[in-house]
Amino acid sequence: MIDNSFSTLITTMREQAARVLVGQDDAIEHLIIALLTGGHVLLEGVPGTAKTLLAKTLAGLIDAEYGRIQFTPDLMPSDVVGTIVYDIQTSRFNLKRGPIFTQILLADEINRAPAKTQAALLEAMEERQVTIEGSTQPLAQPFMVIATQNPVEMDGTYPLPEAQLDRFLFKIKIGYLPVEQEIEVLRRYHHGFDAHNLAATGLQPVFHPRELNDIRAMIQAVRVEDGILNYIAAVINATRKSPDLALGASTRASVALLLTSKTRAALYGRNYVSPDDVKALVPHTLRHRVYLRPEAEIEGLDPDAVFRRLLAQIEVPR
């Protein structure tokens, strides 16, 4: 049951985020949904659009450990997960942990690393553990990857493999701010705002990572009628049959759409999922899991436009 304390918590998170971020209400909402659902996020936007600031703000909202990895073409898997080193003084092999051992991990410009290094994240993202030279090491809870990529600059980049893309709960597009909000950003910097010192903004943790399990248990209790389950299945099936798509969404995508719809319903103070929850999350949940046919690209379509066509054709349950 969604009670007033949960609604107050979400309102406070939004208010605290607004101390740091301007015009990123949609992005911070979907980051909160991903956090509470227990998934990872891919942020796509040109440099300078506050992607790093979004990740740091989310970590600050829950007082979580924050780490960052700058992905480069020469980055090795051991630079991400760590390695086993021999200590001459003790005559023992010790684990030297990599930066992946944190709670909120910013994987900056993830598509600049080769596939072998990107694959080092796969086990961590799916199993919440890493294997280093045969030794399995659990990661901290919660563990969330927030990856960034530039949609424009393609030199020196590597396409993310489909298996890795499918493990991101959301792909969130970060665009330019409207002029009025850009002026507000300038005004804040004029008065001394420092993106490297969030404490000076008055940003305060709203809850702590140890409280996440109780919050997720509350979300788990959100009701989902059979009609909503049928609607989600119909949406996913439509992507597989669409003449505009060469590859439709996976079963993991349908599960993601269900779980995030429950979280969104809770964010809006409801203990039941509505069709609007599903429709609102379709683009963010599916746009990185499907592939356009060349003919659709020539027509000028993108995945979001295809989703709008499909949703218009599917009967909405009462």
Secondary structure, 3 states (H helix, E strand, C coil): CCCHHHHHHHHHHHHHHHCCCCCCHHHHHHHHHHHHHCCEEEEECCCCCCHHHHHHHHHHHCCCCEEEEECCCCCCHHHHHEEEEEECCCCEEEEEECCCCCCEEEEECHHHCCHHHHHHHHHHHHHCEEEECCEEEECCCCCEEEEEECCCCCCCCCCCCHHHHCCEEEEEECCCCCHHHHHHHHHHHHCCCCCCCHHHHCCCCCCCHHHHHHHHHHHHCCECCHHHHHHHHHHHHHHHHCCCEEECCCHHHHHHHHHHHHHHHHHCCCCECCHHHHHHHHHHHHCCCCEECHHHHHCCCCHHHHHHHHHHHCCCCC
